[in-house]
Every structure is written in C-alpha cells, then in structure tokens.
C-alpha cells in the first residue's frame, strides 16, 4: 500500500498543475522516512476532516468510488447522472494518471466536473480533493462523486473526507478479488458488483462473491447491477436518494 511502498512521499503539485509524485519500489525505509510517512498520513487525516467540514457547510453528500481499472466507474456515473436528472444536482471529481477522457465523458452529461491528473500516483489524497473542490460550484451540488484512480490497493488507505466509500467489482475481474484485496472491501460501506449481464460468460458465482464480501465486511451493503441492461439500477438510485436524504436530515 502507499504508506508501505513509499508512494505516500508526495510532492504536492505546484500552482496550475495537478501532477502528483513519482515513486519507486524495491527499497527499504529509514527511520526518518517512516516518520515522514507517518506525518504524511496524519496530514491527510487533518485535510480529510477539513474537507468534510466544507462538504457539510454546503450540504453536500460526497462519495468516493474505488475499483480496479475497467470496472465501469465512469459508465456508472453517466447512467446515474441520467437517472437522477431533475432530482439531485451532481458534481464529479475525476482522478486519472493521464488524459481527461473520463472528465470529457461526464462533461457531456451537463454536470460540473474537475479532472485531477496525478502523473504516476496510484491514488488520490485529501489535499488533491481540497484543491479540486475550489474549482467546482459547491453551492450547486447535492451529490459529489470522486472517481478515484483505478487501483484495488492504495486508494483504500487514504481518507478523502468523503462520507461514503463505494467499491466496484466487475464480473470479468473474477470472483477472487475480495479475498485477494480485502482492505478496500473492509473500508467500503457499499460494494457494487457491475457488468452482471456478463455472468453467463464468466466463471463468477455471484452468491459466493457476496458471501466473501460479507465475511470480510459484515456491515457492507451489496448491489449487483448492469449498466447495459439497467438491471439493479433502481436499487442503486434508491440507495443514493435515501442516503442523501438521511445526510441532509442529519444536518438540520
């Protein structure tokens, strides 16, 4: 993970650039390096709390979307924006190593979006989210989605200040991912199993995977859906509406 491999040694981007940090593996850490890593994590926790204060100031419910590359995060967002149009105002922070392709897709849906390009960093951190927040019309957003870097390891270690962690697991990835990458499922309140229209074509036992997730995190809710057929999206949309309403009521 980031705090173990050393990519948590961040060089914060200069003004006008969102480039993050370079890192290299295969080395040991000195006591000074370990202390620096600890300080970085403490700073991230501080910044995450500050981000939450901003979200609550504006009445925003923020959701961190995590997954491996290609699980369908952007597609999920596109369809979610369509289904919640006229009901909830959505904003998006996109995280990628390079390009603005995902942000361009979201922008076509008519919602505010800001792209963070990290260069080589394998995760977003709270300070990057804080900078991105100041680029968005916060007073015009009810639900803010953060599409994290495609990675089943590093994003799980960094609190962004969001209210909810959601991990996506797609059918083509295989049913062994929860047991191989347990941390990201432990820190998620909701797991969304995507691309279930492909179940007939893959060796993926849906009930077995659900049982694995529940074993790792008994409190996690699970929704299985398909962006292609629309199956399961009613449950996903209801979950978003209900959690947003609960959050809004808690702020009164």
N, C-alpha and C positions, 0 to 999 in steps of 0.2 A: 504494500500500500504506500501511498505518498509519503506518509510520515516515517515509513521504514526505508523506502528505497532512496529517498533524498530529493525527490522532485518537489517536495514541500519547501525547498530552499528557493523562495520566489524572488525574482527581480521584478518589482511592480512596474507596470507599463508607464512610460513617460506620457506627458500630456499629448493628446491627439492620437495615441496608439494604444491598442488593447493587446499588444504582444505580451505574452507571459514570460515563462522561463524555460531555459534549457536544463536537461538533467541527464546523468549518465549512471548506469548500473554497474554492479560488479566491484564495488568498493566498500571499505569499512568506514565507520564514523568515529571521529574523535569525541572526547567528552564535550569539547566546545561545539562541535557540530550537533550533537544530541541536544545540547542546551538550546542551540539556535532553533532546532526543530520544535522543541517544546515551546519556545517563545512564539514561534510562528502559529502553532496550534492555539495557544492562548489568545493571541491577537485575533485569529479567525473567529474564535468564540465571542470575543468582545464585539467584533464587527457584525457578527450574526445577530446578536442581541440588538444592536443599533438598527440593523435592517428591519427587524421585527417591529421596532418602535415606529419606524417610518410606515410600514405596511398598515399598522393599526391606526396611525394618525389619519391615513386616507381611507380606512375601512376596507382595505384590500385583503383578499384571501390568496395567499401565494403557495404555489405547488411546484415542487422540484421533481421533474421527470428524469429518471435514470434508466439506463439499459445498455446492452451491447450495441454496437453499430448495426444498423439494418433491422432493428426490431419493429420499427414503424412509429416512432415518436412523432415525427413531423406529419405523417399521414393521420395519426390520431388527432393531432391538433387541428388540422384542416377540417376534418369532419366534425370535430367538437365545436369549432367556430361556427360552422354552418348550422348545427342543431341548436345552438344557444343564441343565435342571432335574434335580437329583439328582446331577449330575456336577461342576459348578463353581458356586461361590457368586458371584453377580453383583451389583455395585453400579453406580449411574449418577449422573453429574453432568450435568444438563440446562442448556444455555445458550440463552436466547431474549431478544429485545428486550423483549417483554411477554408476559404471561399465564403460567400454569402448566399449560397444556393438555397438553403433552408429558409433563411430570412426572406428571400425573394418570394418563395412559395407562400409564406404566411402573409407577406405584404399584399399579395394579390387578393387575399380574403378581406382586405379593408380594415385590418386591426393594427394598432401601433406595435412595432417590433423593433428591437435593437439587437444587433449582432455583436457578439464577443468572439474575436478570433484569437486563439491562445498560442498559435505557433506550434509548439511541441508539448504543451502541458496537457496532461491526461484528465484534468478535472477543472471545474470552476471553483472559485473560493468566494467567501463573503465580501471581500473588498472589491472584486470584479463586479459582483451583483450590485453593490452600493453605487459604483460609478455608472452602471447601466441604468439604474433606477432614475438617476438625474437626467437621463436622456429621454425619458418617457413621460407622457402626460398623466401623472399619477392620479390626478383628480378625475380622470375619465376612465378609470379601470376598476372593475369589481373583482375579476379573477386574473391573477398574473401567473402565467406558466413560465417556468425556467426549463428549457430543454438543455440538459447537461451534456457534456461530452460523452460520446458512445464508449462506455467502459464499465465493466462489472466490478471493478476493484476500487480505484482511487476516489470516485465521487462519494462513495459510502462513508468516507472518513471526514468529510468537510461539511459542516453545518452552514447553510447559506442564509439562514434566518427565515426560511420559508416555514409555513405552518404544517405542510404535509409532504411526506416523501412517497413517491409512487415509482415502483419498478416495473418495467415492461419485460415480459419474457415471450418471445415469439416461438411458435411451433417448430420452425426449421432449425432453431438453435439446439434442440434436443432436450430431453426430459431430465438430464443430469445436472443442469446448471444450478439449481438451488443448493444441492449438496456440495458442488464444487466451489461455489462462490456464496457462502452463507451470509456474510456480513451485510451485503446490500439488501438481502431479504429480511434480515433481522431489524434493520433501521427503517424499513418501509411499513407504513400503515396500510397501504393498499398495493396489491400486485395485480397487474393487468396482463392476462395471457392473450396475446394477439395472434392474428392470422389463423384462427381456428377453422377457417374454410379449407385449410391445407391438411387438416387432421387425417383424411383418408389416404394421404400420400406420404405420410411420415410415421416412423415408429415413435409415437408420442402418446403416452397414456395420460389423458387429461386428469383423471381422478387420482392417479398415482402421483402426479406432479402437485396437485392440490394438497395431497396428504403430506408430501415432503415439505412444502411451504409451511403448512400448519404445524408441523413438527419443529421446524426452525423458529417460527414466529407464530404462536397460537393466537395472537391478537390481530394478525394481519387479515384484512378482508381480501377476497379474491373475486375478480370479474373476468370472465372469458368473452372475447368479442372478435368480430371480423369487420374491418373497415370496408372490405369488398362487398359483403352481403348485408352489412348493417346489423347482423345478429349480435345481441348483447349491448348495443349502444344505448338502449333505453335504460339499462341498469347503470351504465357509466354516467349518463346525463343526470339521472335522478340522484346518484351519489354526489355529483358536483353541486347540484341545486340544493340538496339537503345540507351538505357540509357548509356551503356558503351561507345559507340561512342561519344555521346554528352559530357560525362565527359572528355574523352580523348581530344576532341577538345577544351574544356574549359581550359585545362592546357597548351595549346600552346601559 
